[in-house]
Amino acid sequence: MFGIDALRLLVTVADTGSFTRAAVRLDYTQSAVSRRIAALEKQAGGPLFERLARGVRLTPAGRALHRHAVEVLARLASAEHEMAAIHAGLGGRLRVGAFATANISLVPAALRAFVRSRPDVEVVAAEGRSGELMQRLTEGALDLAVVSDYPSGLPSADAVTTEVLLEDELFVVLPRDHRLAGAGTVDLRELRDETWLQDVSADRPMMLAEVCGRAGFTPRRITRIAEWTGKFGYAAAGLGVALVPSLAAWAVPAELALCRLGGLAPRRTVHVALPAAPLPAALALRDLLHGAVPRDRLG
């Protein structure tokens, strides 16, 4: 296999047309250049340069090897540039995961600022539940994840560090013409007879069951709607009320009233999770996530 230094020497001699001028450019002695070219020709199986009265020129074999050498050196230079960009956080790929509610406003706001400041970084976004995202961090399939400790605590993962981003409060959304829409803070017990809009999943603890249990009742009627847009549509049509994390508050349409639940409201902690040796680009996005934490919409 041809060495990189030998290929670089071949290209330099070809460019300068002289062993002597190549020696000056590369800070070698002329005899060292001659010896190295002779060794390269031996490895190549024949002459690569014609020795002329004034200088040298490539043989057909030399021209073929020169063409490959130029391509190899260009690819190596590109690789060096790409590595430098990745280590500076200005290039490469950044794989980002988040749970669904964080993707409503928090993560997009941070990514918007990120891609403006680092346009050469390719961002690959993924959505999933917190346990799944932590596992993917452990496996090296993600570079950063936004995760939650609800409902059963922050999932543990080897070689992953976490830090708190925010405390996510639970609100309730009501139709604008609801009798409690202007209350600001709602006593949940006054909603015991309402139809509740809830996620379709039945294989894990639910915020609705927890918060209603704190208020001393069980919802009498539940309509199972998976997506936030569907929940908002049903609530705006007067077909039910829904619990909404503060991270989703910015997506609540004007047709709905957003109200606090007072002391009965459960809270979850949202974290940013990183591998033990994070990419510089991941650290930059982490800082932007802290800056993108939304202000309290209800004041």
N, C-alpha and C positions, 0 to 999 in steps of 0.2 A: 504494500500500500504506500502511495506517495505521501510524504510528510507535508504539512502545511507550509513550513518554512521553505522547503524545497520548491514547492509550487509558487510561493511568493517570489522567490529568487528567479525562477524561470520567467515569470511575468515581467519582473523588473529588467532583466537582461534583454528580453524581447522589446520592451518599451524604450530602453536607452540605446539598444543596438551595440552594446559594448560591455565587456566584462569590467573594464576599468570604471566606466561611468556608473554601472550598477553597484560596484564596490563603494564608490563615493556616496551614492544615494542611501545605501543600507549601512554605511559605516563598517564595511568589511575591508580586508586587504584584497588586492587583485588576485593573489595566489589562492586565497580562501574561496573566492568565487569560482575560480577555475576548478579547484578540487571538488567543490560541491556540485557543480554542473557535471563534471565527469562522473561522480557517483550517481547522479540522477540519470544520466545517459546509460550507465551500466544497468540500473534498475529498470529503465524503460526498454532495454534490449537493443539499443542502437543510438546513433547520433541524433541530437535534438537541435543542434546549431551547426551551420556551416561557418568555419573559421575563414574570414576574409582578410585581405591586406589591411583594411581599416574597419575593424569591428566584426560583428557576427550577424547572421540572420537565421531564422527558423527553417528547419527542414520540414518536409510534409508531416513527419511524425511529430516534430516539435510544434507545428501549427495545430495539430489535433490535440496534443496535450495542453497547449496554451489555451485553447478554447475551453476545455474542461476546467483548467486552473482558474480562469477568469470567473466562471460560473460558481465554482466552489468558494472562492474568496469573497465574491459578492454575497453569497448566501451566509457565509460566516459573519461578514460585516453586518448583514441584516439581523442575524441572530444576536450579535453583541448589542446592537441598538435596541432590539426588543427586550433583551434581559435588563438592560439599563433602565428602560422605560418601566418595566414591571417593578423593579426594585425601588424606583422613584415614585411608584404609584401613579404613573402617567400613561401606562399602556397595559396590554394583556387583557385577560378576561376576569371579571368579578362575578361570582355566582352568589346571588342574594335570595334568601328565603324569608317568608313572613307568613303569619297566620292571616286569615281572610280579613278580619276587621282592620288590621294594621295596614292593609293594602287600600283602604278607602281614601285616606288622606296622608297619614304619617309617612309611610314609605315613599309614595309618589312625590311628596314635597321634597324629601331629602334627595331622592334620585334626580329630580329636576335640577337641583343645584349642583349635584355631583357631575352629571353629564355636561353641564355648561362649563364647569371648570376643568374637566378631564375628558374631553370629547374622544380621545383615542382609546379609552378603556371600554371594552365591550361588556355591557352589563347583561347578565342572564338571570332573569327573575323566576322564582318558583313559589308556589303557594302550598301550604300544608298545615297540619296541626302541629302544635309545639313539640310533642314527643317525637314525631317523625322528623321534624327539622333538626332537633338536637342529635338524633341518630345520624342524619346525613352529614352534620358537621363532624361527628366522630369518624365517619367513614371517609372524610375528605371530599365529599361530593358538594359541599357548600363552603363559601368563604366567610359568610356572615349570615346571621339569622335574627329575626325579631320574633320573640317567643313570649308566652304568657304563663303565669303560674296557676291559672284557673283551668279546671276545677280542683285538681288534686296535687297542687304544688308544682314547682319548677322541675321538669324532668332532669335527672342527673345524666351526665355524659362524660366519658373519659377525655381528658386533655382538651376540655372546653371551658372557657372563662365567660362569666356573665356580669353585666352591670345594669343597674336599674335605669330605665328610661323615664317611666312615669307611673302614676297610680291612675288606673282607669275606673272611673265611677260608672255606676249603672243608672240610666234614666228611664223614663217611660214616655212613649209617644201616644198622643190622643188626637182624634179629629178636632179641627178648629172649632166646631160647633158643640163639642162635648161640654157638659156642665162644669167640668173641672179644668178645662183647657187654660183658663187664665189664672189658675191657682199658684203657679210658680213651683210650689212644693206640694206634692200629693201624699195624703195618708193612704197607703196601699189598701187598707181595709175598705176604703170607699170604692174600690174597684173589684171587690170580690165577686160581683155578679156579671162582670164583663166577659166577653169572649176574648181569649188570649191567643195571640199569634206566636207560634213557637217553631223552632227548627224541627225538621223531620226526624233527626237522629234520636233513637231511643236506647242507645247502647252506652250512654255515659251520663253522669249527673248533669242537671240542667239549672241554669240560673233561675228560671221561672219557679221551679220547685223549691229552691232554696229561699228566694226572697218572699214567696207567698207563705212558706212555712214559718218564716220569722214573724209574719203578720198574723199568724194563727189560722190560716185557711188554706184550702186546696182549690185550685181553679176548677170551676164547674164545667166550663166549655173551652176546648182548645182546638184551634185550627192550625194544622201543621203546614208551615210555609218555609221553604229552605232558604231562599235568598232575601237579602235586605230589600231589594227593589220590590219584591212581591209583598213583603210585610208592610212596607210603606204604602203600596197601592191599596191593600186591603184596609189598612187603618184610615187612609184618606177617604175611602168609600164608606166609612162608618161600620165596617164589618169586624172590628176588633181593635184591641190595643196591644202594644208590644213593648218589651224591654229593649233598650238600646244602650250599648256601651258608649262612653264619651268619645271614643275614637271614631264612632260612626255618626256622631252628632252633626258633622258638617255635611253629611249626605241627606239629612232629613229635609224633605221638601216643605215649601211654605204652607202647604195645605194641612200640615200637622203641627201640633203644639208639643214642645219638648219640656218635660217637667222633672224636677228632682223627686227622689224618694225619701229624703231626709235620712234619719238614723238607720232606717231599715235597708238602705242600699248597700249591697255587697260591692266590694272593690277587688280588682285584680291588679297585680303588678306586672308591668310589661318590661321585658329585659332585651338588651342586645347581647347576642352570644357570638363569640369568636373562637377559633381554634387557638391552641397554645402559641403558635407562631403565625400571627396574622399577617396578611399582605398589607403593605402600606396603603393600597387603595381601600382595603376594608377598614383600616383605622380612620381614613379620611371620611368614609361614609358614616362610620360610627359617630364622629363629631358632628356631621351634618344632621344625623337623626336626633341628636340631643337638641340641636337648634331648631328642628322642625316640630318639636312637641307642641301640639295645638294649645292655644289659650282656651280657658273655660268659656264655652259659647254662652252659658247662662250668666256669666259675670260673677 
